[in-house]
Amino acid sequence: VLGVSSERVVGAKCKAEIKIEIYNSDGCIGSEDLPYIFEKYRRADKSKKVSGTGLGLYIAKSIINLHYGNLTVVSSAEEGTTFTITMPLSKEIS
């Protein structure tokens, strides 16, 4: 659990995969932006004065996919935002 009360990280080992959830209750990603946040150069809220290139989530998802995992997000104003990473514990290459 992170030190900030509005954020939490939870991990669990399930069968042949590991699941990590990163939760933040301080805000949500708008439903109009949600389908696109893993694209290159995409910024969810262009009005915010936060620096960045919009590559972070694209790079994270690419790395996770290369390891046969998946990165998903669910976000709502009521529940906050949860990113879920699932990764296989092992991958047999044939």
KOLZA-419866 format. One record per residue: residue number from 1; x, y, z of N, C-alpha, C, O, CB in turn; residue in one letter. Coordinates in steps of 0.2 Angstrom, whole numbers, plus 5000, padded with zeros to 4 digits. Glycine has a CB too. Layout:
N
   num    n.X    n.Y    n.Z   ca.X   ca.Y   ca.Z    c.X    c.Y    c.Z    o.X    o.Y    o.Z   cb.X   cb.Y   cb.Z   residuo
   NUM      X      Y      Z      X      Y      Z      X      Y      Z      X      Y      Z      X      Y      Z         a
...
***
This chain:
94
   num    n.X    n.Y    n.Z   ca.X   ca.Y   ca.Z    c.X    c.Y    c.Z    o.X    o.Y    o.Z   cb.X   cb.Y   cb.Z   residuo
     1   5004   4994   5000   5000   5000   5000   5004   5006   5000   5009   5007   5004   4995   5000   5006         v
     2   5003   5011   4996   5007   5017   4995   5005   5022   5001   5000   5021   5004   5005   5021   4989         l
     3   5010   5026   5003   5009   5031   5008   5003   5036   5007   5001   5039   5012   5015   5034   5009         g
     4   5001   5037   5001   4996   5042   5000   4989   5038   5000   4988   5033   4997   4997   5045   4992         v
     5   4985   5041   5004   4979   5038   5006   4974   5037   5000   4970   5033   5000   4975   5042   5011         s
     6   4975   5041   4995   4970   5040   4989   4973   5036   4984   4969   5035   4978   4969   5047   4986         s
     7   4979   5033   4985   4981   5028   4980   4983   5021   4983   4984   5021   4989   4988   5031   4977         e
     8   4982   5016   4979   4984   5009   4982   4986   5005   4977   4984   5005   4971   4978   5006   4986         r
     9   4991   5000   4978   4993   4995   4974   4992   4988   4977   4994   4987   4982   5001   4996   4972         v
    10   4989   4984   4973   4987   4977   4975   4990   4972   4971   4989   4973   4965   4979   4977   4976         v
    11   4993   4967   4973   4995   4962   4969   4993   4955   4971   4992   4954   4977   5003   4962   4969         g
    12   4992   4951   4967   4989   4944   4968   4992   4939   4963   4992   4940   4957   4981   4944   4969         a
    13   4993   4933   4966   4995   4927   4961   4989   4923   4960   4986   4920   4965   5001   4923   4964         k
    14   4987   4922   4954   4981   4919   4952   4983   4913   4947   4985   4915   4941   4975   4923   4950         c
    15   4982   4907   4949   4984   4902   4944   4991   4903   4941   4996   4902   4944   4978   4901   4939         k
    16   4991   4904   4934   4997   4904   4931   4999   4912   4929   5003   4913   4925   4997   4900   4925         a
    17   4996   4916   4933   4998   4923   4931   4998   4927   4937   4995   4925   4943   4992   4926   4926         e
    18   5001   4933   4937   5001   4938   4942   4997   4944   4940   4997   4946   4934   5008   4940   4944         i
    19   4993   4947   4945   4989   4953   4943   4990   4958   4948   4991   4957   4954   4981   4951   4944         k
    20   4992   4964   4945   4993   4970   4949   4988   4976   4947   4987   4977   4942   5001   4972   4948         i
    21   4985   4978   4953   4980   4984   4952   4983   4990   4955   4985   4990   4960   4974   4982   4955         e
    22   4983   4996   4951   4985   5002   4953   4979   5007   4953   4976   5008   4948   4991   5005   4949         i
    23   4977   5009   4959   4971   5013   4960   4972   5020   4962   4977   5021   4967   4966   5009   4965         y
    24   4969   5024   4960   4969   5031   4962   4962   5034   4962   4958   5034   4957   4973   5036   4957         n
    25   4960   5037   4968   4953   5039   4969   4953   5047   4968   4947   5049   4968   4951   5038   4976         s
    26   4958   5050   4966   4958   5057   4966   4955   5060   4959   4954   5066   4959   4965   5060   4966         d
    27   4954   5056   4954   4951   5058   4948   4950   5053   4943   4951   5047   4944   4956   5063   4945         g
    28   4947   5055   4938   4945   5049   4933   4947   5052   4926   4949   5058   4925   4938   5048   4933         c
    29   4948   5047   4921   4949   5048   4914   4943   5049   4911   4939   5044   4911   4954   5043   4911         i
    30   4942   5054   4907   4935   5055   4904   4934   5049   4899   4938   5047   4896   4935   5062   4900         g
    31   4927   5048   4899   4925   5042   4894   4927   5043   4887   4928   5039   4883   4918   5041   4895         s
    32   4927   5050   4885   4929   5051   4878   4937   5050   4877   4939   5049   4871   4928   5059   4876         e
    33   4941   5050   4882   4948   5049   4881   4950   5042   4882   4955   5039   4880   4952   5053   4886         d
    34   4946   5038   4886   4948   5031   4888   4950   5026   4883   4954   5023   4884   4942   5028   4892         l
    35   4946   5026   4877   4948   5021   4872   4955   5023   4869   4957   5019   4865   4943   5021   4867         p
    36   4957   5029   4870   4963   5031   4866   4970   5032   4871   4975   5034   4868   4962   5037   4863         y
    37   4969   5031   4877   4975   5033   4881   4981   5029   4880   4987   5031   4882   4973   5032   4888         i
    38   4981   5023   4877   4987   5019   4876   4990   5020   4869   4995   5017   4867   4985   5011   4876         f
    39   4987   5025   4866   4990   5027   4859   4996   5032   4860   4996   5035   4865   4985   5030   4855         e
    40   5001   5032   4855   5006   5036   4855   5004   5043   4856   4999   5045   4852   5011   5035   4849         k
    41   5007   5047   4860   5007   5055   4860   5000   5057   4862   4998   5063   4861   5008   5058   4853         y
    42   4996   5052   4865   4989   5054   4868   4990   5056   4875   4993   5053   4879   4985   5048   4868         r
    43   4987   5062   4876   4986   5065   4883   4979   5065   4885   4975   5068   4881   4990   5072   4883         r
    44   4977   5063   4890   4970   5062   4892   4967   5069   4893   4961   5070   4891   4969   5058   4899         a
    45   4970   5074   4896   4967   5080   4898   4972   5086   4895   4977   5087   4899   4965   5082   4905         d
    46   4971   5088   4889   4976   5093   4886   4976   5100   4890   4980   5104   4889   4974   5094   4879         k
    47   4971   5101   4894   4970   5108   4897   4975   5108   4904   4976   5113   4906   4963   5109   4900         s
    48   4977   5102   4906   4981   5102   4912   4988   5105   4910   4991   5104   4905   4982   5095   4915         k
    49   4991   5108   4915   4998   5111   4914   5003   5106   4916   5007   5108   4921   4998   5118   4917         k
    50   5003   5100   4914   5008   5095   4916   5012   5093   4910   5009   5092   4904   5004   5089   4918         v
    51   5018   5093   4911   5023   5092   4905   5023   5084   4904   5021   5080   4908   5030   5094   4907         s
    52   5025   5083   4898   5025   5076   4896   5024   5075   4888   5022   5080   4885   5020   5072   4899         g
    53   5025   5069   4885   5025   5068   4878   5019   5064   4876   5017   5064   4871   5031   5065   4876         t
    54   5015   5061   4881   5010   5056   4880   5012   5050   4878   5009   5046   4874   5006   5059   4874         g
    55   5018   5048   4880   5021   5041   4878   5021   5036   4883   5022   5030   4882   5028   5042   4875         l
    56   5020   5038   4890   5021   5034   4895   5017   5028   4895   5019   5022   4896   5019   5038   4901         g
    57   5010   5028   4894   5006   5023   4894   5007   5018   4888   5006   5012   4888   4998   5025   4895         l
    58   5008   5022   4882   5010   5018   4876   5016   5013   4877   5016   5007   4876   5011   5023   4870         y
    59   5021   5016   4880   5027   5012   4882   5026   5007   4887   5028   5001   4886   5033   5017   4884         i
    60   5022   5008   4892   5021   5003   4897   5017   4997   4894   5018   4992   4895   5017   5006   4903         a
    61   5012   4999   4890   5008   4994   4887   5012   4989   4882   5011   4983   4882   5001   4997   4884         k
    62   5016   4993   4879   5020   4989   4874   5025   4984   4877   5026   4979   4875   5024   4994   4870         s
    63   5028   4986   4883   5033   4982   4887   5029   4976   4890   5031   4971   4889   5036   4986   4892         i
    64   5023   4978   4892   5019   4972   4895   5017   4967   4890   5017   4961   4891   5013   4975   4899         i
    65   5015   4970   4884   5013   4965   4879   5018   4961   4876   5017   4955   4875   5010   4969   4873         n
    66   5024   4964   4876   5030   4960   4874   5032   4954   4879   5035   4949   4877   5036   4964   4874         l
    67   5029   4955   4885   5030   4949   4890   5024   4945   4891   5023   4942   4896   5032   4952   4897         h
    68   5020   4945   4885   5013   4942   4885   5008   4943   4890   5004   4939   4892   5015   4934   4886         y
    69   5009   4950   4893   5004   4952   4898   4999   4957   4895   4998   4958   4889   5008   4955   4903         g
    70   4995   4960   4899   4990   4964   4897   4989   4970   4902   4990   4969   4908   4983   4961   4896         n
    71   4988   4976   4899   4987   4982   4903   4980   4985   4902   4979   4986   4896   4992   4987   4902         l
    72   4976   4986   4907   4969   4988   4905   4968   4994   4910   4971   4994   4915   4964   4983   4906         t
    73   4962   4998   4909   4960   5003   4914   4953   5004   4914   4949   5002   4909   4963   5010   4911         v
    74   4950   5005   4920   4943   5006   4921   4943   5013   4925   4947   5014   4930   4940   5001   4925         v
    75   4939   5018   4923   4939   5024   4926   4932   5027   4927   4928   5027   4922   4943   5029   4923         s
    76   4930   5030   4932   4924   5033   4933   4924   5038   4939   4928   5038   4943   4918   5028   4935         s
    77   4920   5043   4938   4920   5049   4943   4919   5046   4950   4922   5049   4955   4915   5054   4941         a
    78   4914   5041   4951   4913   5039   4957   4918   5034   4960   4919   5034   4966   4906   5035   4957         e
    79   4921   5030   4956   4926   5025   4959   4933   5027   4958   4937   5023   4961   4924   5018   4955         e
    80   4935   5032   4954   4942   5033   4953   4944   5029   4947   4940   5027   4942   4946   5032   4959         g
    81   4951   5028   4946   4954   5025   4941   4958   5019   4943   4962   5020   4948   4959   5030   4937         t
    82   4957   5013   4940   4961   5007   4941   4964   5005   4935   4961   5003   4930   4957   5002   4945         t
    83   4971   5004   4935   4975   5001   4930   4976   4994   4932   4978   4993   4938   4982   5005   4928         f
    84   4975   4989   4928   4976   4982   4930   4982   4979   4925   4981   4979   4919   4970   4978   4930         t
    85   4987   4976   4928   4992   4973   4924   4991   4965   4926   4991   4963   4931   4999   4976   4926         i
    86   4991   4961   4920   4991   4954   4921   4997   4951   4917   4998   4953   4911   4984   4951   4919         t
    87   5001   4947   4920   5007   4944   4917   5007   4937   4919   5006   4935   4924   5013   4948   4920         m
    88   5008   4933   4914   5009   4926   4915   5016   4925   4919   5021   4928   4919   5010   4922   4908         p
    89   5015   4920   4924   5021   4918   4928   5027   4915   4923   5032   4915   4925   5019   4913   4933         l
    90   5025   4911   4918   5030   4909   4913   5026   4908   4907   5020   4907   4906   5032   4902   4916         s
    91   5030   4908   4902   5028   4908   4895   5033   4903   4891   5039   4904   4890   5028   4915   4891         k
    92   5030   4897   4889   5034   4892   4885   5034   4895   4878   5029   4896   4875   5031   4885   4886         e
    93   5040   4895   4875   5041   4897   4868   5042   4891   4864   5046   4887   4865   5047   4902   4867         i
    94   5038   4890   4859   5039   4884   4855   5042   4885   4848   5043   4881   4844   5032   4880   4853         s
***
